Every structure is written in structure tokens, then in C-alpha cells.
Amino acid sequence: MADATADAAQTEYRGRATPAKLLEVARYYLFIGIVGFGGPMVHIAMMEDDLVGEDSKEWTDQSVFMEGLAICNMLPGPASTQLGIFMGWIYAGTKGALVAGFFFMLPTFVLVVFFSWLYFAYQQVPAVEAVFYGINPVVIGLIVGACYSMTRSAFEEGRTDTEFEVRGESWTVDYLLVVLLVATTVVQAALGPNPVLLFIASGLVGVAVYRSDWVRANARRLAPWAILGAVAGLLFVLRDRVLEALGPAVRGALETSPIWGALIALWANPWIQLFAFMIYTGSFIYGGGLVLIPFIETYVVSEFGWMTGREFVDGIAIGQLSPGPVVMTTAFVGYKLMLDVSGGVVAVAVIGALVATIGAFGPSFAFIIGFFPYFARVRENELVQTALVAVNAAVIGAILGATVILAEESFFVEQPTVPIPAAGAVLDLFAVLLALVTYWLFVRGVHAAYLIAAGGAIGVGAFFLA
């Protein structure tokens, strides 16, 4: 019965594809993909103005558009891209969704790949090095500035423990969300765990605190699941010690197992590793494109060693210069990995960028085309809504924690301005000042692209005059 209801809901939302409709979808989203500078809010506003209501193309009505927007904001992945896929889906079915997503992302993909080629081809040229010397701290300032806005929005979803004003803006603060934000920032910066674990833990804390009456009423039913979850989490954290404790015999049996050997062989293939990791990342970057930062820093930079932290920050800058989602930075990652694997073959690197993009955005298509009606029902669940309030705070903390690690490579350099013997490095005051100024300007409404361009120009002057 539930499946029949879901099928009926899916049929109700999904449109029918015709050649004329698909051409219209392709033209519109290619236009959005080219001119949509300004981030997700600009994309969403353009779609609402152009596609909804009597004076528009009338692909749907306001209530369906708002329902789609609410669910896309709840889902992992870039909200504006998913909304574009959703609008193509309700207007022209599955083909419409695929066409909308493809043409929406095409201009950004082309730009990111082009800039990736320029960056890695001329990275060692002093002029290019000088440009990114200024851009690098600007990106750090932009990330922290974006977290400022995200924090205000996240706190509005919680309880009102206190209120105050900052520059004429009213802030409502929930002490629990403050604790979760600070805790996840510290844990991510100090330990670099899987960000998904922080999101799950924060969601559980939110339910335990906000819905304590429900937890007490269902304590017996929840106890076995809580124990199972705690054991699973402990085993994951201590997985290396557990494998050591199993002894050589058990480890040898695992290593000689055909299934284990096949899995190891598959994971050793860089193409499969790249695609699998990007699918995983695209499935869990809840809260917007910037959430890819802790995922990429934890694995691509720290664990896999596919690129340096400085290169990754430069990749974020390249993503910010394009009109599409920041998640397209994954194309930069795929380009770099396959450029190294192939020994510098650009054509292979471009295919790597494409594979990374398909992996990162694939879950967004699956969520909308395959599971939209189910997510529509899940969104109404009060426990899910409660957990997401806490997860929002953890998301910001994870971004800030990863940014602390990335900032170390931007702020501590070989050319000294202030020596720090204890750290064995030197602090670049120019980079710190540039990041602070960027943050101050960004939270006051200056567009990110202007700040990145200005940072590059200032970096050239500072680099050659130093």
C-alpha cells in the first residue's frame, strides 16, 4: 500500500517529456548556467521568477515549487542544482531532469576544467604563483564569512535562549546549538574524523535534548538500537586496534579471501576510488556546497594525499569564480588526480574531472528522480526535523574545523614576517590581514568573485614587492 501511494505521488509530480519541452528545458538551464553568478539564492530566485506563476513559463504552481525547494534544502547536495533537476522533472519527466541538470552544470564544468588546466599547466610560473598567493587567504575569509551567514540561519531554527543585535541584524541564540557548533569545530580541527559521524552524533544529541519526553517514553524500544549504535561507532573508531587484536591468523584469512582480495583490487584502481569517493561525498554534503570542504580535506588532502591543502583552497577559488555550484570543485579534484596518475596527459585529466562530477552530482539526480515522494513524507517527520536543527549547527562546525587546517597552509609560509619558533613555521601577516578584510567585506555584501579577483591583483603586488 505504501509503495502504491509513493508511485501515485511520483506520477503526480513527474511531467511528460516531449522534444519541444526538452529543448525548452535545455535552453533555459544553459542560460541559467551561463549568467547565474551570485550563488544558489540567485539561481533559486531566477527559477521562481521565470518558471512559476502567471507571468512566467508556468512549468508549475507556487505550492509545488515551494514544496520542491523545501525538500531540496533538506537533501544532501547543492540545493539550487537539485531544484533545477526537480523543475525539469516535474515539467518533462526523467528526461527533463537529466537535461536540466546537464545543461545547468555544463558551463561551470567547462570553466572549472579550463581553469584547472591553466592552473596545473602554469602553477610554477611566478606570475600564477603570485596570483594565488593573494587568492588563497581570500578564500579562507570567504568560507568563514559564509559560515557567519549560515550560523545566523541555523540559530534561528533552534530555541531562543538569548537575543542580541549585530550590525542591525537580530540574532536568536540556542545555547545547545552553540555548544554543538564549537564542539564539532574543535573535534574536526583536532582529530579530523569522518564528518558524517559528527552529523549523526549531533542529530542524536538534538533529539535527546529537544525531544526528551519522547525519548523517555520510548526508552525500552530505543535501548537495543542505542547499544548497537554505540558498539558500531566504537568499533569504527578503534578499527585499526580491532584488526590488530584479531591476530595474524584472522587477518591472514581476510587477506586471502577472494572477496576481500577483489575489494582491495577494486579500491586500488584510481578511477574506481575517485568515483566511489565522489558518490559518497555527494550523498552526504548536507547543508550546501561548502560542506564538501571537511570531506575533501579529511580524505583527499589528509588521508589519500591526492593534493595539498593549498591546491585544494585554490580549487575552491576556481569553483567560486564560476556561475555554478561550489560542488563543481570536485571536477578540479578529479582533474588533478588523473593528471598525476596519467603522467600529465590532459585528455585523461579531463575525463577524471568528468568522472568526479558524475559521482558527486549523481546522488542529486537519484534523490529527485527516484526518491522525491519518500523524502516528501520524511520531511514531515517531527523527529527528523528536530535532528536536522542540530545537524545544521554541526555542519557549520565541520566546515570551520576543516578551514582551520587549510588556513595553516595559507597563513604559515617559508618567507617570514613574524617568526614562531615553537611552531617551526612563520606567520604571514599579509595573508592573515587579507583574510580578515575579505571576511569583513563579504559579510557586508561584496560579491565573492570581486573579492577573489581583487585578492589575485593584490597578491601579485605583494608577491613581487616582498
Disulfide bonds with the S-S distance in Angstrom:
none
